[in-house]
Structure formats: C-alpha cells, structure tokens
Amino acid sequence: MDIKYSKHAREKMISRGITEAKVEEGITKGSKELQKPDKILSHYTYFCVVYKKIGDTNYIITVKPR
C-alpha cells in the first residue's frame, strides 16, 4: 500500500502517538465514511484517518481522535 502523509498529518500523528503502522491498519480495517467531495474517513479504535485516494496512493490529510 502506497501512503503519503501531509505535514499536518505527521504533526498530529506525533502529538497523538499514532504510528504509521497504526494508520495503515486504520485504513485497511476501519469502518469507512465518505465526505464530500472526495475524502474518506476511516474510523478505527480511538482515532479516525482522513485521506484521499489518488490513483493507487492514499494521501493522508489528518489523523484525529474519535
């Protein structure tokens, strides 16, 4: 899985103690919700991954608590 992170997402991951492995797990195992126009929210355990799918790449916008 190809994943790119925004600077904002990296900052939030560090401040919330969420690793890249957890983000990948959240994308694959989390329950999905679509947010217009083209964002995907993946809810998993105690956090939510907000990302866009651009081709085969998942571009992480932010990671936030649930």
Rosetta blueprint (number, residue, H / E / L):
1 M L
2 D E
3 I E
4 K E
5 Y E
6 S L
7 K H
8 H H
9 A H
10 R H
11 E H
12 K H
13 M H
14 I H
15 S H
16 R H
17 G L
18 I L
19 T L
20 E H
21 A H
22 K H
23 V H
24 E H
25 E H
26 G H
27 I H
28 T H
29 K H
30 G L
31 S E
32 K E
33 E E
34 L E
35 Q E
36 K L
37 P L
38 D L
39 K E
40 I E
41 L E
42 S E
43 H E
44 Y E
45 T L
46 Y L
47 F E
48 C E
49 V E
50 V E
51 Y E
52 K E
53 K E
54 I E
55 G L
56 D L
57 T E
58 N E
59 Y E
60 I E
61 I E
62 T E
63 V E
64 K E
65 P E
66 R L
